[in-house]
Amino acid sequence: MKDNPPKGYKVNNITVKDNPVKGYKVNGITVQEKPVKGNKVNSSIVKDNPVKGNKVNSITVKDNPVKGYKMNGITVQEKPVKGNKVNSSIVKDNPVKGNKVNSITVKDNPVKGYKMNGITVQEKPVKGNKVNSSIVKVNPVKGNKVNSITVKDNPGKGYKVNNITVNDNPVKGNKVNSITVKDNPVKGYKMNGITVKEKPVKGNKVNSSIVKDNPVKGNKVNSITVKDNPVKGYKMNGITVKEKPVKGNKVNSSIVKDNPVKGNKVNSITVKDNPVKGYKMNGITVQEKPVKGNKVNSSIVKVNPVKGNKVNSITVKENPGKGYKVNNITVNDNPVKGNKVNSITVKDNPVKGYKMNGITVKEKPVKGNKVNSSIVKDNPVKGNKVNSITVKDNPVKNYKMNGITVQEKPVKGNKANSSIVKVNPVKGNKVNSITVKENPGKGYKVNNITVNDNPVKGNK
């Protein structure tokens, strides 16, 4: 939720999500606020009452305070395993002139027989303060490792981020390192992964580590994510591994390298692989914020299907700075033409015997440009169609914007219908925030989707 109150108002935004396991009680609150000058925004403290001596804490705080504010917020979202404890720690930072800014996240998903601790720090301090993170330790049971650790640091001008320690291994020197490990191994697999998301201070390098996994019985599955927002004069590399392999199949992604300023390209690539039995799959996401005078180019994505079936998972997100154009986006050898700013997402979860394509547009254009989304087409097998369409629009002043996403799981031989969505524009500009999700039951197809009284023509 976002709130932009008029001057002199107090606003609170609170979300509670509870997924307790049998025998647990859980309470949780999330606060994400941008107050107006002169107002305070406070969130509540979360306490949970465990049953049968089991504790599970998962805490998230996101704070974007205005100068002169105090702000605290906590979210609890937990799925404990019987008989295990999962505890998070408290993060403190040094405020200026009595103002506190805390941003804390702990997510714990332990496997049976594990203890687990995790801390995330995301801070934007006031001028003259340092940003320090806490130490994360993991206590494995029976010699197994389960890590879920994230550190995110966004210091202001003139700041250094120091003293990040993971499993008693501190970060040396004046580098800014942010480390994330997510482990979802399949039986017989070991898995480690690291993500780097950094905005360093001038004169520092930002380097991430290389991810390697040790497969059992010769199966390899890699899914790599790199997000790069370098400052002028920086080089940056980062990789995350998140994998759920299918027995006997290989899924490999590529390594991402980007070259910084002085006519170099900045690329940020994500690969997520969820192959169906008998498939090989590769995917790439580009998310770029170039430095002045540089172009932002994305790579070409190709998919090598097995037995004539296609499975694609492709995302391109672009937020260029003032005076930039985003060009040369190619999906499966189909380039985007002209000087438009397009952002394309394809998510495919086909049922046996189906082919499927979908596109999402999520754009923030530069003044004077139009933002257009692409048309979604699906090629069903045996005459079955199912459509689920989402449009999210965040236009800049004086912009028009349209976007559609198709994410479909058809049911053999069935029909279903969606509703009509209307949006009231302001001063002749269209702003659309539209979501249509169709999960038809047995015996349905999805047809006839209309946005702003403009229906989708043909068999789409």
Sine and cosine of phi, psi and omega as CSV:
sin_phi,cos_phi,sin_psi,cos_psi,sin_omega,cos_omega
0.00,0.00,0.52,-0.86,0.08,-1.00
-0.77,-0.64,0.63,-0.77,0.07,-1.00
-0.76,-0.65,0.70,-0.72,0.08,-1.00
-0.82,-0.57,0.98,0.20,-0.09,-1.00
-0.97,0.25,0.43,-0.90,0.14,-0.99
-0.91,0.42,0.28,-0.96,-0.01,-1.00
-0.83,0.55,0.73,-0.68,0.06,-1.00
1.00,-0.04,0.23,0.97,-0.01,-1.00
-0.93,-0.36,0.47,-0.88,0.18,-0.98
-0.97,-0.25,0.64,-0.77,-0.03,-1.00
-0.65,-0.76,0.72,-0.69,0.07,-1.00
-0.80,-0.60,0.70,-0.71,0.04,-1.00
-0.83,-0.55,0.89,-0.45,-0.12,-0.99
-0.76,-0.65,0.72,-0.69,0.05,-1.00
-0.77,-0.64,0.70,-0.71,0.05,-1.00
-0.81,-0.59,0.82,-0.57,0.08,-1.00
-0.81,-0.58,0.83,-0.55,-0.07,-1.00
-0.80,-0.59,0.85,-0.53,0.10,-1.00
-0.80,-0.60,0.91,0.41,-0.07,-1.00
-0.97,0.26,0.48,-0.88,0.16,-0.99
-1.00,0.09,0.34,-0.94,-0.01,-1.00
-0.78,0.63,0.76,-0.65,0.02,-1.00
1.00,-0.02,0.15,0.99,-0.02,-1.00
-0.88,-0.48,0.48,-0.88,0.23,-0.97
-0.91,-0.42,0.64,-0.76,-0.03,-1.00
-0.65,-0.76,0.68,-0.73,0.13,-0.99
-0.75,-0.66,0.62,-0.78,-0.04,-1.00
-0.40,-0.91,0.51,-0.86,-0.01,-1.00
-0.64,-0.77,0.68,-0.74,0.11,-0.99
-0.89,-0.45,0.69,-0.73,0.06,-1.00
-0.82,-0.57,0.80,-0.60,0.08,-1.00
-0.65,-0.76,0.96,-0.26,-0.23,-0.97
-0.70,-0.71,0.53,-0.85,0.15,-0.99
-0.78,-0.62,1.00,0.02,-0.10,-0.99
-0.97,0.26,0.32,-0.95,0.09,-1.00
-1.00,0.00,0.53,-0.85,-0.07,-1.00
-0.76,0.64,0.75,-0.66,0.03,-1.00
1.00,-0.09,-0.07,1.00,0.02,-1.00
-0.93,-0.37,0.46,-0.89,0.09,-1.00
-0.96,-0.26,0.57,-0.82,0.08,-1.00
-0.78,-0.62,0.92,-0.40,-0.04,-1.00
-0.85,-0.52,0.63,-0.78,0.08,-1.00
-0.95,-0.32,0.16,-0.99,-0.05,-1.00
-0.99,-0.10,0.29,-0.96,0.05,-1.00
-1.00,0.01,0.60,-0.80,-0.04,-1.00
-0.97,-0.24,0.77,-0.63,0.13,-0.99
-0.81,-0.58,0.61,-0.79,0.10,-1.00
-0.83,-0.56,0.61,-0.79,-0.03,-1.00
-0.97,-0.25,0.98,-0.21,-0.06,-1.00
-0.96,0.27,0.43,-0.91,0.08,-1.00
-0.96,-0.27,0.61,-0.79,0.06,-1.00
0.85,0.53,0.56,0.83,0.15,-0.99
0.96,0.28,0.27,0.96,0.02,-1.00
-0.98,-0.18,0.75,-0.66,0.02,-1.00
-0.90,-0.44,0.69,-0.73,0.07,-1.00
-0.59,-0.81,0.87,-0.49,-0.01,-1.00
-0.83,-0.56,0.72,-0.70,0.10,-1.00
-0.66,-0.75,0.93,-0.37,-0.23,-0.97
-0.85,-0.52,0.72,-0.69,0.04,-1.00
-0.73,-0.68,0.74,-0.67,0.09,-1.00
-0.70,-0.71,0.82,-0.57,0.09,-1.00
-0.85,-0.52,0.86,-0.50,-0.10,-0.99
-0.80,-0.60,0.84,-0.55,0.13,-0.99
-0.83,-0.56,0.93,0.37,-0.11,-0.99
-0.97,0.24,0.46,-0.89,0.16,-0.99
-0.99,0.10,0.36,-0.93,-0.01,-1.00
-0.78,0.62,0.76,-0.65,0.03,-1.00
1.00,-0.02,0.25,0.97,-0.03,-1.00
-0.94,-0.33,0.46,-0.89,0.24,-0.97
-0.92,-0.40,0.62,-0.79,-0.09,-1.00
-0.42,-0.91,0.74,-0.68,0.07,-1.00
-0.64,-0.77,0.59,-0.81,0.01,-1.00
-0.38,-0.93,0.55,-0.84,-0.06,-1.00
-0.62,-0.79,0.65,-0.76,0.11,-0.99
-0.84,-0.54,0.66,-0.75,0.08,-1.00
-0.90,-0.44,0.82,-0.58,0.05,-1.00
-0.59,-0.81,0.95,-0.31,-0.20,-0.98
-0.66,-0.75,0.54,-0.84,0.12,-0.99
-0.70,-0.71,1.00,0.10,-0.10,-1.00
-0.97,0.24,0.34,-0.94,0.14,-0.99
-0.96,-0.26,0.70,-0.72,-0.10,-1.00
-0.79,0.61,0.79,-0.61,0.11,-0.99
1.00,0.08,-0.01,1.00,0.00,-1.00
-0.95,-0.31,0.47,-0.88,0.06,-1.00
-0.95,-0.31,0.64,-0.77,0.08,-1.00
-0.74,-0.68,0.93,-0.37,-0.06,-1.00
-0.86,-0.52,0.62,-0.79,0.08,-1.00
-0.95,-0.31,0.30,-0.95,-0.01,-1.00
-0.96,-0.28,0.19,-0.98,0.00,-1.00
-0.99,-0.17,0.66,-0.75,0.03,-1.00
-0.94,-0.33,0.74,-0.67,0.05,-1.00
-0.82,-0.57,0.60,-0.80,0.14,-0.99
-0.81,-0.59,0.31,-0.95,-0.10,-0.99
-1.00,0.06,0.94,-0.34,-0.05,-1.00
-0.99,0.17,0.27,-0.96,0.10,-0.99
-0.94,-0.34,0.72,-0.70,0.05,-1.00
0.80,0.60,0.63,0.77,0.11,-0.99
0.97,0.23,0.22,0.97,0.02,-1.00
-0.98,-0.18,0.71,-0.70,0.00,-1.00
-0.95,-0.31,0.65,-0.76,0.09,-1.00
-0.72,-0.70,0.93,-0.36,-0.03,-1.00
-0.84,-0.54,0.66,-0.75,0.09,-1.00
-0.64,-0.77,0.95,-0.32,-0.18,-0.98
-0.76,-0.65,0.73,-0.68,0.06,-1.00
-0.69,-0.73,0.76,-0.65,0.11,-0.99
-0.72,-0.70,0.83,-0.56,0.05,-1.00
-0.81,-0.58,0.82,-0.57,-0.09,-1.00
-0.80,-0.59,0.88,-0.48,0.09,-1.00
-0.77,-0.64,0.96,0.28,-0.09,-1.00
-0.96,0.27,0.48,-0.88,0.14,-0.99
-1.00,0.05,0.34,-0.94,-0.01,-1.00
-0.77,0.64,0.77,-0.63,0.04,-1.00
1.00,0.09,0.30,0.95,-0.05,-1.00
-0.90,-0.44,0.48,-0.88,0.28,-0.96
-0.93,-0.37,0.54,-0.84,-0.15,-0.99
-0.49,-0.87,0.68,-0.73,0.09,-1.00
-0.73,-0.69,0.61,-0.79,0.02,-1.00
-0.46,-0.89,0.54,-0.84,-0.04,-1.00
-0.63,-0.78,0.68,-0.74,0.15,-0.99
-0.84,-0.54,0.71,-0.70,0.07,-1.00
-0.87,-0.49,0.82,-0.58,0.05,-1.00
-0.73,-0.69,0.96,-0.29,-0.19,-0.98
-0.75,-0.67,0.60,-0.80,0.15,-0.99
-0.81,-0.59,1.00,0.02,-0.13,-0.99
-0.97,0.25,0.22,-0.97,0.11,-0.99
-0.99,0.15,0.47,-0.88,-0.09,-1.00
-0.76,0.65,0.74,-0.68,0.06,-1.00
0.99,-0.13,0.04,1.00,0.00,-1.00
-0.93,-0.36,0.46,-0.89,0.13,-0.99
-0.99,-0.12,0.41,-0.91,0.02,-1.00
-0.92,-0.40,0.89,-0.46,-0.02,-1.00
-0.87,-0.49,0.64,-0.77,0.06,-1.00
-0.97,-0.26,0.21,-0.98,-0.03,-1.00
-0.99,-0.11,0.12,-0.99,-0.03,-1.00
-1.00,-0.03,0.69,-0.73,0.01,-1.00
-0.93,-0.36,0.77,-0.63,0.07,-1.00
-0.81,-0.59,0.56,-0.83,0.05,-1.00
-0.82,-0.57,0.78,-0.63,0.00,-1.00
-0.96,-0.29,0.99,-0.14,-0.03,-1.00
-0.97,0.24,0.42,-0.91,0.07,-1.00
-0.94,-0.33,0.65,-0.76,0.06,-1.00
0.84,0.55,0.56,0.83,0.11,-0.99
0.96,0.28,0.15,0.99,0.03,-1.00
-0.99,-0.14,0.53,-0.85,-0.01,-1.00
-0.95,-0.32,0.71,-0.71,0.11,-0.99
-0.67,-0.74,0.94,-0.35,-0.07,-1.00
-0.87,-0.49,0.69,-0.72,0.14,-0.99
-0.63,-0.78,1.00,0.00,-0.19,-0.98
-0.76,-0.65,0.74,-0.67,0.06,-1.00
-0.66,-0.75,0.73,-0.68,0.13,-0.99
-0.77,-0.64,0.85,-0.52,0.02,-1.00
-0.84,-0.55,0.82,-0.57,-0.06,-1.00
-0.81,-0.59,0.84,-0.55,0.07,-1.00
-0.81,-0.59,0.96,0.27,-0.04,-1.00
-0.95,0.31,0.42,-0.91,0.07,-1.00
-0.98,0.20,0.00,-1.00,-0.01,-1.00
-0.82,0.57,0.76,-0.65,0.05,-1.00
0.99,0.12,0.29,0.96,-0.03,-1.00
-0.96,-0.29,0.44,-0.90,0.17,-0.99
-0.85,-0.52,0.60,-0.80,0.10,-1.00
-0.96,-0.26,0.90,-0.43,-0.09,-1.00
-0.85,-0.53,0.26,-0.97,0.23,-0.97
0.90,0.44,0.80,0.60,0.16,-0.99
-0.99,-0.16,0.84,-0.55,-0.05,-1.00
-0.79,-0.62,0.78,-0.63,0.05,-1.00
-0.86,-0.51,0.86,-0.52,-0.01,-1.00
0.78,0.63,0.72,0.69,0.05,-1.00
0.92,0.38,0.23,0.97,0.06,-1.00
-0.95,-0.32,0.99,-0.12,-0.07,-1.00
-0.95,0.31,0.35,-0.94,0.10,-0.99
-1.00,0.06,0.81,-0.58,-0.09,-1.00
-1.00,0.00,0.45,-0.89,0.11,-0.99
0.96,0.27,-0.41,-0.91,-0.06,-1.00
-0.96,-0.27,0.45,0.89,0.01,-1.00
-0.99,0.17,0.41,-0.91,0.07,-1.00
-0.94,-0.34,0.93,-0.36,-0.03,-1.00
-0.85,-0.52,0.67,-0.75,0.04,-1.00
-0.77,-0.64,0.84,-0.55,-0.20,-0.98
-0.85,-0.52,0.74,-0.67,0.07,-1.00
-0.77,-0.64,0.72,-0.69,0.07,-1.00
-0.80,-0.59,0.84,-0.54,0.08,-1.00
-0.82,-0.57,0.82,-0.57,-0.06,-1.00
-0.85,-0.53,0.90,-0.43,0.13,-0.99
-0.77,-0.64,0.91,0.42,-0.09,-1.00
-0.96,0.28,0.53,-0.85,0.16,-0.99
-1.00,0.07,0.37,-0.93,-0.03,-1.00
-0.76,0.66,0.79,-0.62,0.01,-1.00
1.00,0.01,0.12,0.99,-0.03,-1.00
-0.91,-0.41,0.53,-0.85,0.25,-0.97
-0.92,-0.39,0.53,-0.85,-0.14,-0.99
-0.45,-0.89,0.71,-0.70,0.09,-1.00
-0.69,-0.73,0.56,-0.83,0.00,-1.00
-0.45,-0.89,0.47,-0.88,-0.02,-1.00
-0.67,-0.74,0.69,-0.72,0.11,-0.99
-0.87,-0.49,0.64,-0.77,0.05,-1.00
-0.87,-0.50,0.78,-0.63,0.02,-1.00
-0.66,-0.75,0.99,-0.17,-0.24,-0.97
-0.66,-0.75,0.54,-0.84,0.17,-0.99
-0.79,-0.62,1.00,0.01,-0.13,-0.99
-0.98,0.20,0.16,-0.99,0.09,-1.00
-1.00,0.02,0.49,-0.87,-0.06,-1.00
-0.77,0.63,0.74,-0.67,0.05,-1.00
0.99,-0.12,-0.08,1.00,0.02,-1.00
-0.96,-0.29,0.50,-0.87,0.09,-1.00
-0.99,-0.16,0.49,-0.87,0.04,-1.00
-0.86,-0.51,0.92,-0.40,-0.02,-1.00
-0.82,-0.58,0.64,-0.77,0.08,-1.00
-0.95,-0.31,0.17,-0.99,0.01,-1.00
-1.00,-0.07,0.27,-0.96,0.03,-1.00
-1.00,0.01,0.64,-0.77,-0.02,-1.00
-0.99,-0.16,0.78,-0.63,0.09,-1.00
-0.79,-0.62,0.61,-0.79,0.11,-0.99
-0.84,-0.55,0.58,-0.81,-0.03,-1.00
-0.97,-0.23,0.99,-0.13,-0.08,-1.00
-0.97,0.23,0.39,-0.92,0.10,-0.99
-0.97,-0.25,0.64,-0.77,0.04,-1.00
0.87,0.49,0.50,0.87,0.18,-0.98
0.97,0.26,0.29,0.96,0.02,-1.00
-0.99,-0.16,0.75,-0.66,0.03,-1.00
-0.88,-0.48,0.69,-0.72,0.08,-1.00
-0.58,-0.81,0.89,-0.46,-0.01,-1.00
-0.83,-0.55,0.68,-0.74,0.10,-1.00
-0.69,-0.73,0.91,-0.41,-0.23,-0.97
-0.88,-0.47,0.69,-0.72,0.03,-1.00
-0.78,-0.62,0.73,-0.69,0.09,-1.00
-0.72,-0.70,0.81,-0.59,0.09,-1.00
-0.85,-0.52,0.85,-0.53,-0.12,-0.99
-0.84,-0.55,0.86,-0.51,0.13,-0.99
-0.79,-0.61,0.93,0.38,-0.10,-0.99
-0.97,0.26,0.47,-0.88,0.16,-0.99
-1.00,0.08,0.28,-0.96,-0.03,-1.00
-0.77,0.64,0.79,-0.61,0.08,-1.00
1.00,0.04,0.30,0.95,-0.05,-1.00
-0.92,-0.39,0.45,-0.89,0.22,-0.98
-0.91,-0.43,0.53,-0.85,-0.11,-0.99
-0.47,-0.88,0.71,-0.70,0.08,-1.00
-0.65,-0.76,0.58,-0.81,0.00,-1.00
-0.32,-0.95,0.52,-0.85,-0.06,-1.00
-0.61,-0.79,0.67,-0.74,0.13,-0.99
-0.84,-0.54,0.62,-0.78,0.06,-1.00
-0.90,-0.43,0.80,-0.60,0.02,-1.00
-0.57,-0.82,0.97,-0.26,-0.20,-0.98
-0.69,-0.73,0.59,-0.81,0.14,-0.99
-0.72,-0.69,1.00,0.06,-0.13,-0.99
-0.96,0.27,0.39,-0.92,0.14,-0.99
-0.98,-0.20,0.69,-0.72,-0.12,-0.99
-0.78,0.62,0.82,-0.57,0.13,-0.99
0.99,0.10,-0.07,1.00,0.00,-1.00
-0.96,-0.28,0.49,-0.87,0.05,-1.00
-0.96,-0.29,0.65,-0.76,0.09,-1.00
-0.71,-0.70,0.93,-0.36,-0.07,-1.00
-0.86,-0.52,0.65,-0.76,0.10,-1.00
-0.93,-0.37,0.15,-0.99,-0.04,-1.00
-0.99,-0.15,0.24,-0.97,0.05,-1.00
-1.00,0.03,0.62,-0.79,-0.04,-1.00
-0.97,-0.26,0.77,-0.64,0.13,-0.99
-0.77,-0.64,0.65,-0.76,0.11,-0.99
-0.76,-0.65,0.56,-0.83,0.03,-1.00
-0.97,-0.26,0.70,-0.71,-0.17,-0.99
-0.97,0.25,-0.79,-0.61,-0.21,-0.98
-0.96,0.29,-0.03,-1.00,0.05,-1.00
0.91,0.42,0.87,0.50,0.14,-0.99
0.98,0.22,0.33,0.94,0.01,-1.00
-0.98,-0.22,0.33,-0.94,-0.01,-1.00
-1.00,-0.07,0.50,-0.87,0.07,-1.00
-0.87,-0.49,0.90,-0.45,-0.05,-1.00
-0.85,-0.53,0.62,-0.79,0.06,-1.00
-0.74,-0.67,0.88,-0.48,-0.22,-0.97
-0.83,-0.56,0.69,-0.72,0.04,-1.00
-0.80,-0.61,0.70,-0.71,0.06,-1.00
-0.79,-0.61,0.84,-0.54,0.09,-1.00
-0.85,-0.53,0.80,-0.60,-0.10,-0.99
-0.85,-0.52,0.90,-0.45,0.12,-0.99
-0.77,-0.64,0.96,0.27,-0.13,-0.99
-0.96,0.28,0.50,-0.87,0.17,-0.99
-1.00,0.09,0.38,-0.93,-0.03,-1.00
-0.77,0.63,0.80,-0.60,0.04,-1.00
1.00,0.07,0.24,0.97,-0.06,-1.00
-0.91,-0.40,0.50,-0.86,0.30,-0.95
-0.93,-0.37,0.54,-0.84,-0.16,-0.99
-0.48,-0.88,0.70,-0.71,0.10,-1.00
-0.71,-0.71,0.59,-0.81,0.00,-1.00
-0.52,-0.85,0.47,-0.88,-0.04,-1.00
-0.67,-0.74,0.68,-0.74,0.12,-0.99
-0.88,-0.48,0.67,-0.74,0.07,-1.00
-0.90,-0.44,0.81,-0.59,0.05,-1.00
-0.70,-0.71,0.95,-0.32,-0.23,-0.97
-0.75,-0.66,0.61,-0.79,0.17,-0.98
-0.75,-0.66,1.00,-0.03,-0.14,-0.99
-0.97,0.25,0.29,-0.96,0.13,-0.99
-1.00,0.09,0.46,-0.89,-0.08,-1.00
-0.78,0.62,0.74,-0.67,0.05,-1.00
1.00,-0.02,-0.06,1.00,0.01,-1.00
-0.96,-0.28,0.48,-0.87,0.08,-1.00
-1.00,-0.08,0.42,-0.91,0.03,-1.00
-0.90,-0.43,0.90,-0.44,-0.01,-1.00
-0.85,-0.53,0.63,-0.78,0.05,-1.00
-0.98,-0.21,0.21,-0.98,-0.02,-1.00
-1.00,-0.07,0.19,-0.98,0.02,-1.00
-1.00,-0.02,0.69,-0.72,-0.01,-1.00
-0.96,-0.29,0.78,-0.63,0.08,-1.00
-0.80,-0.60,0.55,-0.83,0.03,-1.00
-0.84,-0.55,0.75,-0.66,0.03,-1.00
-0.97,-0.22,0.99,-0.13,-0.06,-1.00
-0.98,0.22,0.37,-0.93,0.09,-1.00
-0.95,-0.31,0.67,-0.74,0.05,-1.00
0.84,0.54,0.54,0.84,0.14,-0.99
0.98,0.22,0.10,1.00,0.03,-1.00
-0.99,-0.16,0.54,-0.84,-0.02,-1.00
-0.95,-0.33,0.70,-0.71,0.10,-1.00
-0.69,-0.72,0.92,-0.39,-0.07,-1.00
-0.86,-0.50,0.63,-0.78,0.13,-0.99
-0.65,-0.76,1.00,-0.08,-0.19,-0.98
-0.75,-0.66,0.72,-0.69,0.04,-1.00
-0.67,-0.74,0.71,-0.70,0.13,-0.99
-0.77,-0.64,0.85,-0.53,0.04,-1.00
-0.82,-0.57,0.78,-0.63,-0.07,-1.00
-0.74,-0.68,0.80,-0.60,0.07,-1.00
-0.77,-0.63,0.97,0.23,-0.06,-1.00
-0.95,0.30,0.42,-0.91,0.06,-1.00
-0.98,0.21,0.02,-1.00,-0.03,-1.00
-0.83,0.56,0.76,-0.65,0.06,-1.00
0.99,0.14,0.27,0.96,-0.04,-1.00
-0.95,-0.30,0.48,-0.88,0.18,-0.98
-0.88,-0.48,0.60,-0.80,0.08,-1.00
-0.95,-0.30,0.90,-0.44,-0.08,-1.00
-0.84,-0.54,0.21,-0.98,0.20,-0.98
0.89,0.45,0.82,0.58,0.16,-0.99
-0.99,-0.14,0.84,-0.55,-0.06,-1.00
-0.81,-0.59,0.80,-0.60,0.07,-1.00
-0.87,-0.50,0.88,-0.47,-0.01,-1.00
0.77,0.64,0.74,0.68,0.07,-1.00
0.93,0.37,0.25,0.97,0.07,-1.00
-0.94,-0.34,0.99,-0.12,-0.08,-1.00
-0.96,0.28,0.35,-0.94,0.12,-0.99
-1.00,0.01,0.80,-0.60,-0.09,-1.00
-1.00,-0.04,0.41,-0.91,0.10,-0.99
0.99,0.15,-0.23,-0.97,-0.05,-1.00
-0.96,-0.28,0.44,0.90,-0.01,-1.00
-0.98,0.20,0.36,-0.93,0.08,-1.00
-0.98,-0.19,0.95,-0.32,-0.05,-1.00
-0.87,-0.50,0.61,-0.79,0.06,-1.00
-0.78,-0.62,0.85,-0.52,-0.21,-0.98
-0.86,-0.51,0.75,-0.67,0.07,-1.00
-0.78,-0.63,0.72,-0.69,0.08,-1.00
-0.81,-0.59,0.86,-0.52,0.07,-1.00
-0.84,-0.55,0.83,-0.55,-0.10,-1.00
-0.82,-0.57,0.88,-0.48,0.12,-0.99
-0.82,-0.57,0.94,0.33,-0.13,-0.99
-0.97,0.26,0.52,-0.85,0.20,-0.98
-1.00,0.09,0.37,-0.93,-0.04,-1.00
-0.77,0.64,0.79,-0.61,0.03,-1.00
1.00,0.00,0.16,0.99,-0.04,-1.00
-0.91,-0.41,0.51,-0.86,0.26,-0.96
-0.92,-0.40,0.52,-0.86,-0.16,-0.99
-0.43,-0.90,0.67,-0.74,0.07,-1.00
-0.68,-0.73,0.57,-0.82,0.01,-1.00
-0.48,-0.88,0.45,-0.89,-0.04,-1.00
-0.67,-0.75,0.69,-0.73,0.11,-0.99
-0.87,-0.49,0.63,-0.78,0.07,-1.00
-0.89,-0.46,0.79,-0.61,0.00,-1.00
-0.63,-0.78,0.98,-0.19,-0.24,-0.97
-0.71,-0.71,0.57,-0.82,0.16,-0.99
-0.79,-0.61,1.00,-0.03,-0.16,-0.99
-0.98,0.21,0.17,-0.99,0.11,-0.99
-1.00,0.04,0.51,-0.86,-0.09,-1.00
-0.77,0.64,0.74,-0.67,0.05,-1.00
1.00,-0.06,-0.07,1.00,0.01,-1.00
-0.96,-0.26,0.47,-0.88,0.09,-1.00
-0.99,-0.12,0.45,-0.89,0.02,-1.00
-0.87,-0.49,0.89,-0.45,-0.02,-1.00
-0.85,-0.53,0.59,-0.81,0.05,-1.00
-0.98,-0.20,0.22,-0.97,0.00,-1.00
-1.00,-0.03,0.21,-0.98,0.01,-1.00
-1.00,0.02,0.62,-0.78,0.00,-1.00
-0.99,-0.15,0.78,-0.63,0.06,-1.00
-0.79,-0.61,0.62,-0.78,0.16,-0.99
-0.79,-0.61,0.62,-0.79,0.00,-1.00
-0.95,-0.31,1.00,-0.03,-0.07,-1.00
-0.97,0.23,0.37,-0.93,0.11,-0.99
-0.97,-0.22,0.64,-0.77,0.04,-1.00
0.86,0.52,0.50,0.87,0.19,-0.98
0.96,0.28,0.35,0.94,0.00,-1.00
-0.98,-0.20,0.74,-0.67,0.01,-1.00
-0.77,-0.64,0.70,-0.72,0.11,-0.99
-0.60,-0.80,0.83,-0.56,-0.04,-1.00
-0.84,-0.54,0.65,-0.76,0.10,-0.99
-0.71,-0.71,0.92,-0.39,-0.24,-0.97
-0.88,-0.47,0.70,-0.72,0.03,-1.00
-0.76,-0.66,0.70,-0.72,0.10,-1.00
-0.79,-0.61,0.84,-0.55,0.07,-1.00
-0.82,-0.57,0.84,-0.53,-0.10,-1.00
-0.81,-0.59,0.84,-0.55,0.11,-0.99
-0.82,-0.57,0.95,0.31,-0.11,-0.99
-0.97,0.24,0.45,-0.89,0.17,-0.98
-0.99,0.16,0.26,-0.96,-0.04,-1.00
-0.77,0.64,0.71,-0.71,0.04,-1.00
0.95,0.32,0.41,0.91,0.00,-1.00
-0.93,-0.36,0.47,-0.88,0.22,-0.98
-0.93,-0.38,0.53,-0.85,-0.12,-0.99
-0.45,-0.89,0.70,-0.72,0.07,-1.00
-0.66,-0.75,0.58,-0.81,0.01,-1.00
-0.38,-0.92,0.53,-0.85,-0.02,-1.00
-0.65,-0.76,0.68,-0.73,0.12,-0.99
-0.86,-0.51,0.67,-0.74,0.10,-1.00
-0.90,-0.43,0.83,-0.56,0.05,-1.00
-0.71,-0.71,0.95,-0.31,-0.22,-0.98
-0.76,-0.65,0.60,-0.80,0.13,-0.99
-0.76,-0.65,1.00,0.02,-0.13,-0.99
-0.95,0.32,0.49,-0.87,0.13,-0.99
-0.96,-0.29,0.72,-0.69,-0.15,-0.99
-0.82,0.57,0.85,-0.52,0.18,-0.98
0.95,0.31,0.42,0.91,-0.08,-1.00
-0.86,-0.52,0.35,-0.94,0.05,-1.00
-0.84,-0.54,0.42,-0.91,0.14,-0.99
-0.42,-0.91,0.35,-0.94,-0.06,-1.00
-0.80,-0.60,0.57,-0.82,0.02,-1.00
-0.98,-0.22,0.12,-0.99,-0.04,-1.00
-0.99,-0.12,0.15,-0.99,0.02,-1.00
-1.00,-0.07,0.69,-0.72,-0.01,-1.00
-0.92,-0.40,0.73,-0.68,0.06,-1.00
-0.84,-0.54,0.60,-0.80,0.04,-1.00
-0.79,-0.62,0.70,-0.71,0.03,-1.00
-1.00,-0.04,0.94,-0.35,-0.03,-1.00
-0.97,0.24,0.35,-0.94,0.05,-1.00
-0.93,-0.38,0.80,-0.60,0.07,-1.00
0.77,0.64,0.68,0.73,0.11,-0.99
0.98,0.18,-0.10,0.99,0.05,-1.00
-0.99,-0.11,0.61,-0.79,-0.02,-1.00
-0.99,-0.13,0.75,-0.67,0.08,-1.00
-0.77,-0.63,0.90,-0.43,-0.07,-1.00
-0.90,-0.43,0.73,-0.69,0.16,-0.99
-0.70,-0.72,1.00,-0.02,-0.27,-0.96
-0.80,-0.60,0.71,-0.70,0.07,-1.00
-0.70,-0.72,0.79,-0.61,0.13,-0.99
-0.80,-0.60,0.88,-0.48,0.02,-1.00
-0.86,-0.50,0.81,-0.59,-0.04,-1.00
-0.89,-0.46,0.87,-0.49,0.12,-0.99
-0.84,-0.55,0.97,0.24,-0.12,-0.99
-0.94,0.33,0.51,-0.86,0.10,-0.99
-0.99,0.14,-0.03,-1.00,-0.02,-1.00
-0.85,0.52,0.77,-0.64,0.05,-1.00
0.99,-0.17,0.36,0.93,-0.10,-0.99
-0.74,-0.67,0.47,-0.88,0.30,-0.95
-0.86,-0.51,0.34,-0.94,0.04,-1.00
-0.94,-0.33,0.87,-0.48,0.00,-1.00
-0.69,-0.73,0.19,-0.98,0.22,-0.98
0.89,0.46,0.94,0.34,0.10,-1.00
-0.98,-0.19,0.78,-0.62,-0.06,-1.00
-0.82,-0.58,0.74,-0.67,0.07,-1.00
-0.87,-0.50,0.84,-0.54,-0.01,-1.00
0.79,0.61,0.72,0.69,0.02,-1.00
0.90,0.43,0.19,0.98,0.05,-1.00
-0.95,-0.31,0.99,-0.14,-0.07,-1.00
-0.94,0.35,0.38,-0.93,0.12,-0.99
-0.98,0.18,0.84,-0.54,-0.11,-0.99
-1.00,0.09,0.36,-0.93,0.10,-0.99
0.97,0.23,-0.57,-0.82,-0.06,-1.00
-0.98,-0.19,0.42,0.91,-0.02,-1.00
-0.99,0.11,0.00,0.00,0.00,0.00
